Amino acid sequence: MKCLVLYYSRTGHARHLANDLGESLGADVEEIRCDRYHARFVGAFRALHDAVRGRSPAIAPLRRNPADYDILIVAGPVWASRPAAPVRAALEACVSNARRIAFALTLIGSGGETAVRRMARIARMHPVAALIVTQAELASGRHRRTLSTFCTTLQKTVS
Ligand SMILES: Cc1cc2nc3c(=O)[nH]c(=O)nc-3n(C[C@H](O)[C@H](O)[C@H](O)COP(=O)(O)O)c2cc1C
């Protein structure tokens, strides 16, 4: 299975998850680059504002084409029960080239399912699977079990 993980991460948690997925699936991993939210306090405020408004910020051009892969996994943090704004931008930019999609989200506690529904609406495509992981699960390694189930679902879907 040829798999591309596209991820955005502001503070490192979604990067951790994306890299774990890359390792488990032997996937290519590419970051969605956007510097609009880097600043510590202003960045968080902008993030909230843009997520709630449904704003798509400028992102750097993607290097890889999802059309070259069996499946595209779009990963990132949950912002106000929504996908992070750069994730929204990436979905709008490239998902129409994808054969299949799946989502992987990190969050503190709640809003993951709502964010998945919103991502499916933005993508106009149903994900074959969605993985929602809390920061506490990531920190303790407890996410490995759900990650493994998620990867098995993807493999079955493609084979
Ligand atoms: C603007 C903003 C809104 C957030 N909204 C939520 C939320 O609705 N639910 C939640 O559980 N966590 C929320 N979080 C926490 C992030 O989803 C969580 O810290 C995530 O793991 C960060 O990923 P990252 O380190 O890859 O940026 C929010 C964080 C920010 C900055």
The ligand as an ORCA input file, in Angstrom:
! r2SCAN-3c Opt
* xyz 0 1
  C      -7.079     27.544     18.838
  C      -7.087     26.188     19.473
  C      -8.289     25.523     19.640
  C      -8.323     24.243     20.216
  N      -9.510     23.590     20.330
  C      -9.545     22.355     20.881
  C     -10.779     21.613     20.973
  O     -11.836     22.042     20.509
  N     -10.749     20.408     21.609
  C      -9.600     19.888     22.138
  O      -9.664     18.800     22.724
  N      -8.406     20.526     22.011
  C      -8.355     21.737     21.392
  N      -7.162     22.396     21.239
  C      -5.925     21.713     21.650
  C      -5.203     21.077     20.447
  O      -6.093     20.337     19.638
  C      -4.135     20.116     20.957
  O      -3.272     20.821     21.809
  C      -3.379     19.467     19.805
  O      -2.845     18.226     20.244
  C      -2.235     20.351     19.336
  O      -1.583     19.723     18.257
  P      -0.173     20.265     17.717
  O       0.774     20.194     18.883
  O       0.209     19.336     16.623
  O      -0.364     21.676     17.250
  C      -7.115     23.653     20.659
  C      -5.896     24.322     20.496
  C      -5.882     25.580     19.892
  C      -4.558     26.296     19.669
*
